[in-house]
Structures are given as C-alpha cells and as structure tokens.
C-alpha cells in the first residue's frame, strides 16, 4: 500500500490537551489497524501550530477523508505520496 505525508495547521492546545491527543495517536499507531477509509496512521510529527502525518492509504483522497472524520480540513494538494529511501 502507498505511503503518504501530509501537512496541516493545528489549533493551539493546552499541555493537557496535547498530552491527551498524543495518547490517542499513540494508541491508534500501536493498533496498526486501518480505519474505514483504509488509512493506517504510521506516525505524527508536531510543531507549534502545525502537524505532519505519515500514513499508509489506498490514495490521497482516503487520507483527506481520514482527516475530515477527525474534524481536520485537508486539501488533496497537501497530501504527498512518498517513498522511503531506506
């Protein structure tokens, strides 16, 4: 299955909110289960106000739907298919 990297803004969060979100993300990544769109979350990288998500999915449109289901607006143009070099 193809791998994708996307970038999107994140709203400001309190330390408690960030910790709760990190726990949810970790749980999803550790489950290694695809969602209803066929998307498997592989990792998330965050900086203040923005995030990069590394996923495995059938296509970029599925990645967009995956984010929309979590209330995150994402354009297909913000989703790039990537290939690891190692």
N, CA, C and O atoms as a CHARMM CRD file, in Angstrom:
* protein
*
  344
    1    1 UNK  N      0.84600  -1.17700   0.00000 PROA 1      0.00000
    2    1 UNK  CA     0.00000   0.00000   0.00000 PROA 1      0.00000
    3    1 UNK  C      0.89200   1.24100   0.00000 PROA 1      0.00000
    4    1 UNK  O      2.00800   1.21400   0.51900 PROA 1      0.00000
    5    2 UNK  N      0.39400   2.31100  -0.57900 PROA 2      0.00000
    6    2 UNK  CA     1.15900   3.55800  -0.71400 PROA 2      0.00000
    7    2 UNK  C      1.28800   4.27900   0.62600 PROA 2      0.00000
    8    2 UNK  O      0.43400   4.15100   1.50300 PROA 2      0.00000
    9    3 UNK  N      2.35700   5.02600   0.76000 PROA 3      0.00000
   10    3 UNK  CA     2.61700   5.83100   1.96000 PROA 3      0.00000
   11    3 UNK  C      2.43900   7.30800   1.58800 PROA 3      0.00000
   12    3 UNK  O      2.77100   7.72600   0.47900 PROA 3      0.00000
   13    4 UNK  N      1.91200   8.08400   2.53300 PROA 4      0.00000
   14    4 UNK  CA     1.63700   9.49400   2.30000 PROA 4      0.00000
   15    4 UNK  C      2.12200  10.34000   3.47100 PROA 4      0.00000
   16    4 UNK  O      2.14600   9.89400   4.61800 PROA 4      0.00000
   17    5 UNK  N      2.50300  11.56200   3.15500 PROA 5      0.00000
   18    5 UNK  CA     2.86900  12.56500   4.15400 PROA 5      0.00000
   19    5 UNK  C      1.99400  13.77600   3.87400 PROA 5      0.00000
   20    5 UNK  O      1.92200  14.25300   2.74200 PROA 5      0.00000
   21    6 UNK  N      1.33400  14.26500   4.90500 PROA 6      0.00000
   22    6 UNK  CA     0.51500  15.46400   4.73200 PROA 6      0.00000
   23    6 UNK  C      0.89000  16.49200   5.78300 PROA 6      0.00000
   24    6 UNK  O      1.50400  16.17000   6.80000 PROA 6      0.00000
   25    7 UNK  N      0.51600  17.71900   5.52300 PROA 7      0.00000
   26    7 UNK  CA     0.81700  18.83700   6.41900 PROA 7      0.00000
   27    7 UNK  C     -0.44000  19.67600   6.58100 PROA 7      0.00000
   28    7 UNK  O     -1.14200  19.97000   5.61400 PROA 7      0.00000
   29    8 UNK  N     -0.70900  20.05400   7.82900 PROA 8      0.00000
   30    8 UNK  CA    -1.87900  20.89500   8.08900 PROA 8      0.00000
   31    8 UNK  C     -1.68100  21.66800   9.38200 PROA 8      0.00000
   32    8 UNK  O     -0.89800  21.26100  10.24100 PROA 8      0.00000
   33    9 UNK  N     -2.40000  22.79600   9.52500 PROA 9      0.00000
   34    9 UNK  CA    -2.33100  23.55300  10.77600 PROA 9      0.00000
   35    9 UNK  C     -3.02900  22.80500  11.89700 PROA 9      0.00000
   36    9 UNK  O     -3.93100  22.00000  11.66500 PROA 9      0.00000
   37   10 UNK  N     -2.59700  23.08400  13.10700 PROA 10     0.00000
   38   10 UNK  CA    -3.23300  22.54500  14.31100 PROA 10     0.00000
   39   10 UNK  C     -3.60400  23.71400  15.21000 PROA 10     0.00000
   40   10 UNK  O     -2.83400  24.66600  15.34300 PROA 10     0.00000
   41   11 UNK  N     -4.76400  23.65000  15.81900 PROA 11     0.00000
   42   11 UNK  CA    -5.15500  24.73700  16.71700 PROA 11     0.00000
   43   11 UNK  C     -4.27600  24.73700  17.97000 PROA 11     0.00000
   44   11 UNK  O     -3.71400  23.70500  18.33500 PROA 11     0.00000
   45   12 UNK  N     -4.16100  25.87800  18.61800 PROA 12     0.00000
   46   12 UNK  CA    -3.40600  25.91200  19.87600 PROA 12     0.00000
   47   12 UNK  C     -4.02700  24.95000  20.88600 PROA 12     0.00000
   48   12 UNK  O     -5.24700  24.79800  20.95200 PROA 12     0.00000
   49   13 UNK  N     -3.16400  24.30300  21.66900 PROA 13     0.00000
   50   13 UNK  CA    -3.63100  23.33600  22.67000 PROA 13     0.00000
   51   13 UNK  C     -2.93300  23.58400  23.99400 PROA 13     0.00000
   52   13 UNK  O     -1.78300  24.01800  24.04800 PROA 13     0.00000
   53   14 UNK  N     -3.65600  23.29800  25.04600 PROA 14     0.00000
   54   14 UNK  CA    -3.03700  23.34400  26.36700 PROA 14     0.00000
   55   14 UNK  C     -2.13900  22.11700  26.49300 PROA 14     0.00000
   56   14 UNK  O     -2.28600  21.17100  25.72000 PROA 14     0.00000
   57   15 UNK  N     -1.20800  22.11400  27.45500 PROA 15     0.00000
   58   15 UNK  CA    -0.38200  20.91700  27.65800 PROA 15     0.00000
   59   15 UNK  C     -1.22700  19.66800  27.92900 PROA 15     0.00000
   60   15 UNK  O     -0.87200  18.57200  27.49600 PROA 15     0.00000
   61   16 UNK  N     -2.33300  19.83100  28.63700 PROA 16     0.00000
   62   16 UNK  CA    -3.20100  18.69500  28.93100 PROA 16     0.00000
   63   16 UNK  C     -3.85100  18.15800  27.66000 PROA 16     0.00000
   64   16 UNK  O     -3.93700  16.94600  27.46500 PROA 16     0.00000
   65   17 UNK  N     -4.31200  19.07200  26.79000 PROA 17     0.00000
   66   17 UNK  CA    -4.92500  18.65600  25.53500 PROA 17     0.00000
   67   17 UNK  C     -3.90200  17.94900  24.64700 PROA 17     0.00000
   68   17 UNK  O     -4.20800  16.93000  24.02800 PROA 17     0.00000
   69   18 UNK  N     -2.69500  18.49200  24.58800 PROA 18     0.00000
   70   18 UNK  CA    -1.64000  17.89000  23.77700 PROA 18     0.00000
   71   18 UNK  C     -1.30000  16.49100  24.28700 PROA 18     0.00000
   72   18 UNK  O     -1.08400  15.57500  23.49300 PROA 18     0.00000
   73   19 UNK  N     -1.25200  16.32700  25.59800 PROA 19     0.00000
   74   19 UNK  CA    -0.94100  15.01800  26.17700 PROA 19     0.00000
   75   19 UNK  C     -2.05400  14.01500  25.86100 PROA 19     0.00000
   76   19 UNK  O     -1.77500  12.86700  25.51800 PROA 19     0.00000
   77   20 UNK  N     -3.30700  14.44500  25.97600 PROA 20     0.00000
   78   20 UNK  CA    -4.43500  13.56700  25.67000 PROA 20     0.00000
   79   20 UNK  C     -4.41800  13.16700  24.19500 PROA 20     0.00000
   80   20 UNK  O     -4.64000  12.00200  23.86500 PROA 20     0.00000
   81   21 UNK  N     -4.15500  14.12600  23.31200 PROA 21     0.00000
   82   21 UNK  CA    -4.10100  13.83000  21.88700 PROA 21     0.00000
   83   21 UNK  C     -2.95200  12.87400  21.57700 PROA 21     0.00000
   84   21 UNK  O     -3.11000  11.95700  20.77000 PROA 21     0.00000
   85   22 UNK  N     -1.81200  13.08000  22.20300 PROA 22     0.00000
   86   22 UNK  CA    -0.65700  12.20000  21.98800 PROA 22     0.00000
   87   22 UNK  C     -0.99700  10.77400  22.40200 PROA 22     0.00000
   88   22 UNK  O     -0.59900   9.82300  21.72900 PROA 22     0.00000
   89   23 UNK  N     -1.71900  10.61600  23.48900 PROA 23     0.00000
   90   23 UNK  CA    -2.12200   9.28800  23.93900 PROA 23     0.00000
   91   23 UNK  C     -3.04800   8.60900  22.93500 PROA 23     0.00000
   92   23 UNK  O     -2.91200   7.41600  22.66100 PROA 23     0.00000
   93   24 UNK  N     -3.98700   9.37200  22.39000 PROA 24     0.00000
   94   24 UNK  CA    -4.90400   8.82000  21.38900 PROA 24     0.00000
   95   24 UNK  C     -4.14700   8.41500  20.12800 PROA 24     0.00000
   96   24 UNK  O     -4.37400   7.33700  19.57900 PROA 24     0.00000
   97   25 UNK  N     -3.24300   9.28700  19.67200 PROA 25     0.00000
   98   25 UNK  CA    -2.46800   8.99400  18.46800 PROA 25     0.00000
   99   25 UNK  C     -1.60600   7.75900  18.68000 PROA 25     0.00000
  100   25 UNK  O     -1.53200   6.89200  17.81000 PROA 25     0.00000
  101   26 UNK  N     -0.95600   7.67900  19.83200 PROA 26     0.00000
  102   26 UNK  CA    -0.10200   6.52400  20.13100 PROA 26     0.00000
  103   26 UNK  C     -0.91700   5.23600  20.10100 PROA 26     0.00000
  104   26 UNK  O     -0.46300   4.22400  19.56700 PROA 26     0.00000
  105   27 UNK  N     -2.09600   5.27000  20.66200 PROA 27     0.00000
  106   27 UNK  CA    -2.96500   4.10000  20.68900 PROA 27     0.00000
  107   27 UNK  C     -3.34000   3.66300  19.27000 PROA 27     0.00000
  108   27 UNK  O     -3.31600   2.47300  18.95800 PROA 27     0.00000
  109   28 UNK  N     -3.68200   4.61700  18.42300 PROA 28     0.00000
  110   28 UNK  CA    -4.04600   4.31300  17.03500 PROA 28     0.00000
  111   28 UNK  C     -2.84600   3.73700  16.28300 PROA 28     0.00000
  112   28 UNK  O     -2.98800   2.75200  15.55800 PROA 28     0.00000
  113   29 UNK  N     -1.66700   4.33900  16.44700 PROA 29     0.00000
  114   29 UNK  CA    -0.46300   3.86300  15.75700 PROA 29     0.00000
  115   29 UNK  C     -0.11900   2.44600  16.21300 PROA 29     0.00000
  116   29 UNK  O      0.19200   1.58200  15.39300 PROA 29     0.00000
  117   30 UNK  N     -0.17600   2.21300  17.51600 PROA 30     0.00000
  118   30 UNK  CA     0.16900   0.88900  18.04700 PROA 30     0.00000
  119   30 UNK  C     -0.81800  -0.19300  17.61800 PROA 30     0.00000
  120   30 UNK  O     -0.45000  -1.36500  17.54400 PROA 30     0.00000
  121   31 UNK  N     -2.05900   0.18200  17.33500 PROA 31     0.00000
  122   31 UNK  CA    -3.06200  -0.80500  16.91100 PROA 31     0.00000
  123   31 UNK  C     -2.77100  -1.31600  15.50400 PROA 31     0.00000
  124   31 UNK  O     -3.13800  -2.44000  15.16000 PROA 31     0.00000
  125   32 UNK  N     -2.11600  -0.50000  14.69900 PROA 32     0.00000
  126   32 UNK  CA    -1.77700  -0.84900  13.30500 PROA 32     0.00000
  127   32 UNK  C     -3.00900  -1.24800  12.50200 PROA 32     0.00000
  128   32 UNK  O     -2.92000  -2.04500  11.56900 PROA 32     0.00000
  129   33 UNK  N     -4.16200  -0.68700  12.87100 PROA 33     0.00000
  130   33 UNK  CA    -5.40800  -1.01000  12.17400 PROA 33     0.00000
  131   33 UNK  C     -5.80700   0.13400  11.24900 PROA 33     0.00000
  132   33 UNK  O     -5.68100   1.30900  11.59100 PROA 33     0.00000
  133   34 UNK  N     -6.28800  -0.23900  10.08000 PROA 34     0.00000
  134   34 UNK  CA    -6.79400   0.75200   9.13600 PROA 34     0.00000
  135   34 UNK  C     -8.18200   1.21100   9.57000 PROA 34     0.00000
  136   34 UNK  O     -8.94900   0.44800  10.15600 PROA 34     0.00000
  137   35 UNK  N     -8.48900   2.46500   9.27300 PROA 35     0.00000
  138   35 UNK  CA    -9.82100   2.98200   9.57700 PROA 35     0.00000
  139   35 UNK  C    -10.77900   2.61600   8.44400 PROA 35     0.00000
  140   35 UNK  O    -10.42100   1.84900   7.55000 PROA 35     0.00000
  141   36 UNK  N    -11.97900   3.15700   8.47900 PROA 36     0.00000
  142   36 UNK  CA   -12.99600   2.81700   7.48100 PROA 36     0.00000
  143   36 UNK  C    -12.64300   3.30300   6.07800 PROA 36     0.00000
  144   36 UNK  O    -13.26600   2.87900   5.10500 PROA 36     0.00000
  145   37 UNK  N    -11.65000   4.18900   5.96200 PROA 37     0.00000
  146   37 UNK  CA   -11.20300   4.68600   4.66300 PROA 37     0.00000
  147   37 UNK  C     -9.98900   3.91400   4.15100 PROA 37     0.00000
  148   37 UNK  O     -9.47700   4.19400   3.06700 PROA 37     0.00000
  149   38 UNK  N     -9.53500   2.94000   4.93900 PROA 38     0.00000
  150   38 UNK  CA    -8.36200   2.15600   4.55700 PROA 38     0.00000
  151   38 UNK  C     -7.05300   2.80700   4.93800 PROA 38     0.00000
  152   38 UNK  O     -5.99700   2.40500   4.45000 PROA 38     0.00000
  153   39 UNK  N     -7.10200   3.82300   5.81800 PROA 39     0.00000
  154   39 UNK  CA    -5.91300   4.57500   6.22200 PROA 39     0.00000
  155   39 UNK  C     -5.36200   4.02100   7.53400 PROA 39     0.00000
  156   39 UNK  O     -6.09600   3.84300   8.50600 PROA 39     0.00000
  157   40 UNK  N     -4.06000   3.75300   7.54200 PROA 40     0.00000
  158   40 UNK  CA    -3.36000   3.34300   8.75100 PROA 40     0.00000
  159   40 UNK  C     -2.39900   4.45400   9.13300 PROA 40     0.00000
  160   40 UNK  O     -1.54200   4.84500   8.34100 PROA 40     0.00000
  161   41 UNK  N     -2.54300   4.96000  10.34500 PROA 41     0.00000
  162   41 UNK  CA    -1.66200   6.01800  10.84700 PROA 41     0.00000
  163   41 UNK  C     -0.32500   5.39500  11.22400 PROA 41     0.00000
  164   41 UNK  O     -0.28300   4.46600  12.03100 PROA 41     0.00000
  165   42 UNK  N      0.77400   5.89500  10.65000 PROA 42     0.00000
  166   42 UNK  CA     2.09600   5.36400  10.95100 PROA 42     0.00000
  167   42 UNK  C      2.86000   6.23100  11.93500 PROA 42     0.00000
  168   42 UNK  O      3.59600   5.71700  12.77700 PROA 42     0.00000
  169   43 UNK  N      2.68800   7.54700  11.83500 PROA 43     0.00000
  170   43 UNK  CA     3.35100   8.45800  12.76500 PROA 43     0.00000
  171   43 UNK  C      2.78600   9.85400  12.57900 PROA 43     0.00000
  172   43 UNK  O      2.15900  10.15000  11.56200 PROA 43     0.00000
  173   44 UNK  N      3.00900  10.70000  13.55400 PROA 44     0.00000
  174   44 UNK  CA     2.60600  12.10400  13.50200 PROA 44     0.00000
  175   44 UNK  C      3.75800  12.92000  14.06100 PROA 44     0.00000
  176   44 UNK  O      4.34400  12.57200  15.08700 PROA 44     0.00000
  177   45 UNK  N      4.07400  14.00400  13.37900 PROA 45     0.00000
  178   45 UNK  CA     5.13200  14.91000  13.82300 PROA 45     0.00000
  179   45 UNK  C      4.49300  16.27600  14.03000 PROA 45     0.00000
  180   45 UNK  O      3.76100  16.77000  13.17200 PROA 45     0.00000
  181   46 UNK  N      4.78100  16.88400  15.19100 PROA 46     0.00000
  182   46 UNK  CA     4.13400  18.15700  15.50300 PROA 46     0.00000
  183   46 UNK  C      5.13600  19.23000  15.86200 PROA 46     0.00000
  184   46 UNK  O      6.19500  18.96100  16.43100 PROA 46     0.00000
  185   47 UNK  N      4.77600  20.45100  15.51500 PROA 47     0.00000
  186   47 UNK  CA     5.45900  21.67400  15.92600 PROA 47     0.00000
  187   47 UNK  C      4.34100  22.62000  16.35100 PROA 47     0.00000
  188   47 UNK  O      3.18300  22.38000  16.00700 PROA 47     0.00000
  189   48 UNK  N      4.64500  23.66900  17.07500 PROA 48     0.00000
  190   48 UNK  CA     3.56600  24.57000  17.49100 PROA 48     0.00000
  191   48 UNK  C      2.72200  25.03700  16.29800 PROA 48     0.00000
  192   48 UNK  O      3.23300  25.66000  15.36700 PROA 48     0.00000
  193   49 UNK  N      1.43800  24.72600  16.34600 PROA 49     0.00000
  194   49 UNK  CA     0.50900  25.18500  15.33000 PROA 49     0.00000
  195   49 UNK  C      0.46000  24.38500  14.04200 PROA 49     0.00000
  196   49 UNK  O     -0.28200  24.75500  13.13200 PROA 49     0.00000
  197   50 UNK  N      1.22100  23.29700  13.92700 PROA 50     0.00000
  198   50 UNK  CA     1.18100  22.51100  12.69800 PROA 50     0.00000
  199   50 UNK  C      1.52400  21.05300  12.94900 PROA 50     0.00000
  200   50 UNK  O      2.13300  20.70000  13.95900 PROA 50     0.00000
  201   51 UNK  N      1.11100  20.20900  11.99300 PROA 51     0.00000
  202   51 UNK  CA     1.36000  18.77700  12.12000 PROA 51     0.00000
  203   51 UNK  C      1.65900  18.17800  10.74900 PROA 51     0.00000
  204   51 UNK  O      1.19700  18.66800   9.71800 PROA 51     0.00000
  205   52 UNK  N      2.44100  17.11100  10.77200 PROA 52     0.00000
  206   52 UNK  CA     2.74000  16.31000   9.59000 PROA 52     0.00000
  207   52 UNK  C      2.31800  14.89300   9.94500 PROA 52     0.00000
  208   52 UNK  O      2.73300  14.36000  10.97400 PROA 52     0.00000
  209   53 UNK  N      1.50700  14.28700   9.11100 PROA 53     0.00000
  210   53 UNK  CA     1.04000  12.93100   9.36800 PROA 53     0.00000
  211   53 UNK  C      1.61000  11.99100   8.31700 PROA 53     0.00000
  212   53 UNK  O      1.59100  12.28700   7.12200 PROA 53     0.00000
  213   54 UNK  N      2.11400  10.85900   8.77800 PROA 54     0.00000
  214   54 UNK  CA     2.66500   9.83000   7.91400 PROA 54     0.00000
  215   54 UNK  C      1.69600   8.65900   7.96900 PROA 54     0.00000
  216   54 UNK  O      1.48900   8.06300   9.02600 PROA 54     0.00000
  217   55 UNK  N      1.10400   8.33100   6.82200 PROA 55     0.00000
  218   55 UNK  CA     0.06700   7.31000   6.77600 PROA 55     0.00000
  219   55 UNK  C      0.30600   6.32500   5.63400 PROA 55     0.00000
  220   55 UNK  O      1.10300   6.56000   4.72600 PROA 55     0.00000
  221   56 UNK  N     -0.40700   5.23400   5.72300 PROA 56     0.00000
  222   56 UNK  CA    -0.46300   4.26100   4.64300 PROA 56     0.00000
  223   56 UNK  C     -1.91800   4.24800   4.20600 PROA 56     0.00000
  224   56 UNK  O     -2.81500   4.11700   5.03900 PROA 56     0.00000
  225   57 UNK  N     -2.16300   4.38500   2.90300 PROA 57     0.00000
  226   57 UNK  CA    -3.54100   4.52100   2.43700 PROA 57     0.00000
  227   57 UNK  C     -3.66100   4.08800   0.98000 PROA 57     0.00000
  228   57 UNK  O     -2.66600   3.99700   0.26100 PROA 57     0.00000
  229   58 UNK  N     -4.90100   3.82400   0.55400 PROA 58     0.00000
  230   58 UNK  CA    -5.09300   3.44900  -0.83900 PROA 58     0.00000
  231   58 UNK  C     -4.83900   4.61300  -1.80300 PROA 58     0.00000
  232   58 UNK  O     -4.42100   4.39900  -2.94100 PROA 58     0.00000
  233   59 UNK  N     -5.09600   5.85700  -1.33900 PROA 59     0.00000
  234   59 UNK  CA    -4.88700   7.03500  -2.18600 PROA 59     0.00000
  235   59 UNK  C     -4.98000   8.30400  -1.33700 PROA 59     0.00000
  236   59 UNK  O     -5.34200   8.25300  -0.16100 PROA 59     0.00000
  237   60 UNK  N     -4.64900   9.43700  -1.94800 PROA 60     0.00000
  238   60 UNK  CA    -4.65000  10.71900  -1.22400 PROA 60     0.00000
  239   60 UNK  C     -6.04800  11.10700  -0.76700 PROA 60     0.00000
  240   60 UNK  O     -6.20600  11.70600   0.29700 PROA 60     0.00000
  241   61 UNK  N     -7.06100  10.77500  -1.55300 PROA 61     0.00000
  242   61 UNK  CA    -8.43000  11.12300  -1.18600 PROA 61     0.00000
  243   61 UNK  C     -8.83300  10.42800   0.11800 PROA 61     0.00000
  244   61 UNK  O     -9.55900  11.00400   0.92800 PROA 61     0.00000
  245   62 UNK  N     -8.36700   9.20200   0.32000 PROA 62     0.00000
  246   62 UNK  CA    -8.66300   8.49300   1.57500 PROA 62     0.00000
  247   62 UNK  C     -8.01400   9.20200   2.75900 PROA 62     0.00000
  248   62 UNK  O     -8.59700   9.25700   3.84200 PROA 62     0.00000
  249   63 UNK  N     -6.81400   9.74400   2.56300 PROA 63     0.00000
  250   63 UNK  CA    -6.12800  10.49000   3.62700 PROA 63     0.00000
  251   63 UNK  C     -6.93600  11.73700   3.98100 PROA 63     0.00000
  252   63 UNK  O     -7.06800  12.07600   5.15700 PROA 63     0.00000
  253   64 UNK  N     -7.47400  12.41400   2.97900 PROA 64     0.00000
  254   64 UNK  CA    -8.30300  13.60100   3.22700 PROA 64     0.00000
  255   64 UNK  C     -9.54200  13.21500   4.03100 PROA 64     0.00000
  256   64 UNK  O     -9.88300  13.89400   4.99900 PROA 64     0.00000
  257   65 UNK  N    -10.21400  12.14000   3.64600 PROA 65     0.00000
  258   65 UNK  CA   -11.41300  11.69400   4.36500 PROA 65     0.00000
  259   65 UNK  C    -11.07700  11.29100   5.79900 PROA 65     0.00000
  260   65 UNK  O    -11.85100  11.56000   6.71800 PROA 65     0.00000
  261   66 UNK  N     -9.92600  10.64800   5.99100 PROA 66     0.00000
  262   66 UNK  CA    -9.44400  10.26300   7.32300 PROA 66     0.00000
  263   66 UNK  C     -9.34000  11.50300   8.21700 PROA 66     0.00000
  264   66 UNK  O     -9.77900  11.48100   9.36700 PROA 66     0.00000
  265   67 UNK  N     -8.76100  12.57600   7.68800 PROA 67     0.00000
  266   67 UNK  CA    -8.62000  13.80800   8.46100 PROA 67     0.00000
  267   67 UNK  C     -9.97200  14.48200   8.69200 PROA 67     0.00000
  268   67 UNK  O    -10.25500  14.95600   9.79300 PROA 67     0.00000
  269   68 UNK  N    -10.80100  14.52300   7.65400 PROA 68     0.00000
  270   68 UNK  CA   -12.12200  15.14900   7.79200 PROA 68     0.00000
  271   68 UNK  C    -12.92900  14.47900   8.89600 PROA 68     0.00000
  272   68 UNK  O    -13.67400  15.14800   9.61200 PROA 68     0.00000
  273   69 UNK  N    -12.78700  13.16200   9.04000 PROA 69     0.00000
  274   69 UNK  CA   -13.51700  12.43600  10.08200 PROA 69     0.00000
  275   69 UNK  C    -13.08900  12.87100  11.48200 PROA 69     0.00000
  276   69 UNK  O    -13.82600  12.69200  12.45200 PROA 69     0.00000
  277   70 UNK  N    -11.88200  13.44800  11.57600 PROA 70     0.00000
  278   70 UNK  CA   -11.38800  13.94500  12.86800 PROA 70     0.00000
  279   70 UNK  C    -11.57100  15.45700  12.99500 PROA 70     0.00000
  280   70 UNK  O    -11.08600  16.06700  13.94800 PROA 70     0.00000
  281   71 UNK  N    -12.27300  16.06000  12.02900 PROA 71     0.00000
  282   71 UNK  CA   -12.53700  17.49700  12.08400 PROA 71     0.00000
  283   71 UNK  C    -11.37900  18.35100  11.60200 PROA 71     0.00000
  284   71 UNK  O    -11.31200  19.54000  11.91600 PROA 71     0.00000
  285   72 UNK  N    -10.46100  17.75500  10.83800 PROA 72     0.00000
  286   72 UNK  CA    -9.30100  18.49300  10.33200 PROA 72     0.00000
  287   72 UNK  C     -9.47600  18.68600   8.83400 PROA 72     0.00000
  288   72 UNK  O     -9.59700  17.72300   8.07700 PROA 72     0.00000
  289   73 UNK  N     -9.48900  19.95100   8.42000 PROA 73     0.00000
  290   73 UNK  CA    -9.61500  20.25300   6.99500 PROA 73     0.00000
  291   73 UNK  C     -8.26000  20.03100   6.33000 PROA 73     0.00000
  292   73 UNK  O     -7.22500  20.49100   6.81200 PROA 73     0.00000
  293   74 UNK  N     -8.29800  19.31500   5.21600 PROA 74     0.00000
  294   74 UNK  CA    -7.07800  18.98700   4.49400 PROA 74     0.00000
  295   74 UNK  C     -7.41600  18.92600   3.01500 PROA 74     0.00000
  296   74 UNK  O     -8.40200  18.29900   2.62900 PROA 74     0.00000
  297   75 UNK  N     -6.61300  19.56900   2.18900 PROA 75     0.00000
  298   75 UNK  CA    -6.80300  19.52700   0.74100 PROA 75     0.00000
  299   75 UNK  C     -5.95700  18.40800   0.15300 PROA 75     0.00000
  300   75 UNK  O     -4.89300  18.08900   0.68500 PROA 75     0.00000
  301   76 UNK  N     -6.41200  17.81900  -0.92500 PROA 76     0.00000
  302   76 UNK  CA    -5.64800  16.76200  -1.58600 PROA 76     0.00000
  303   76 UNK  C     -4.25500  17.27400  -1.94900 PROA 76     0.00000
  304   76 UNK  O     -3.29200  16.50700  -1.92400 PROA 76     0.00000
  305   77 UNK  N     -4.13600  18.55900  -2.28400 PROA 77     0.00000
  306   77 UNK  CA    -2.83100  19.13600  -2.63600 PROA 77     0.00000
  307   77 UNK  C     -1.84500  19.11400  -1.46700 PROA 77     0.00000
  308   77 UNK  O     -0.63500  19.21300  -1.67300 PROA 77     0.00000
  309   78 UNK  N     -2.35700  18.98500  -0.24700 PROA 78     0.00000
  310   78 UNK  CA    -1.49600  18.93900   0.94100 PROA 78     0.00000
  311   78 UNK  C     -1.05400  17.51100   1.29500 PROA 78     0.00000
  312   78 UNK  O     -0.37600  17.29800   2.30000 PROA 78     0.00000
  313   79 UNK  N     -1.44000  16.55000   0.47100 PROA 79     0.00000
  314   79 UNK  CA    -1.10600  15.14200   0.69600 PROA 79     0.00000
  315   79 UNK  C     -0.15500  14.69500  -0.41000 PROA 79     0.00000
  316   79 UNK  O     -0.48400  14.77000  -1.59300 PROA 79     0.00000
  317   80 UNK  N      1.01500  14.23400  -0.01500 PROA 80     0.00000
  318   80 UNK  CA     2.02500  13.80600  -0.99000 PROA 80     0.00000
  319   80 UNK  C      2.33600  12.34000  -0.80800 PROA 80     0.00000
  320   80 UNK  O      2.57800  11.88500   0.31000 PROA 80     0.00000
  321   81 UNK  N      2.33100  11.58800  -1.91400 PROA 81     0.00000
  322   81 UNK  CA     2.76400  10.19600  -1.84100 PROA 81     0.00000
  323   81 UNK  C      4.28100  10.20300  -1.72000 PROA 81     0.00000
  324   81 UNK  O      4.96800  10.90800  -2.46000 PROA 81     0.00000
  325   82 UNK  N      4.80000   9.41200  -0.77900 PROA 82     0.00000
  326   82 UNK  CA     6.24100   9.38000  -0.51700 PROA 82     0.00000
  327   82 UNK  C      6.75400   7.94300  -0.55400 PROA 82     0.00000
  328   82 UNK  O      5.99900   6.98500  -0.38800 PROA 82     0.00000
  329   83 UNK  N      8.05000   7.82700  -0.77400 PROA 83     0.00000
  330   83 UNK  CA     8.70600   6.52400  -0.76100 PROA 83     0.00000
  331   83 UNK  C      9.91700   6.59800   0.14200 PROA 83     0.00000
  332   83 UNK  O     10.77300   7.46000  -0.05500 PROA 83     0.00000
  333   84 UNK  N     10.01500   5.72100   1.12800 PROA 84     0.00000
  334   84 UNK  CA    11.20800   5.71500   1.98000 PROA 84     0.00000
  335   84 UNK  C     12.44400   5.38600   1.14700 PROA 84     0.00000
  336   84 UNK  O     12.36500   4.61500   0.19000 PROA 84     0.00000
  337   85 UNK  N     13.58000   5.97000   1.51200 PROA 85     0.00000
  338   85 UNK  CA    14.80200   5.68300   0.76600 PROA 85     0.00000
  339   85 UNK  C     15.60200   4.58000   1.43700 PROA 85     0.00000
  340   85 UNK  O     16.54600   4.06200   0.84100 PROA 85     0.00000
  341   86 UNK  N     15.25000   4.20800   2.66100 PROA 86     0.00000
  342   86 UNK  CA    15.91600   3.08200   3.33900 PROA 86     0.00000
  343   86 UNK  C     14.88200   2.19100   3.97700 PROA 86     0.00000
  344   86 UNK  O     15.23100   1.18800   4.59800 PROA 86     0.00000
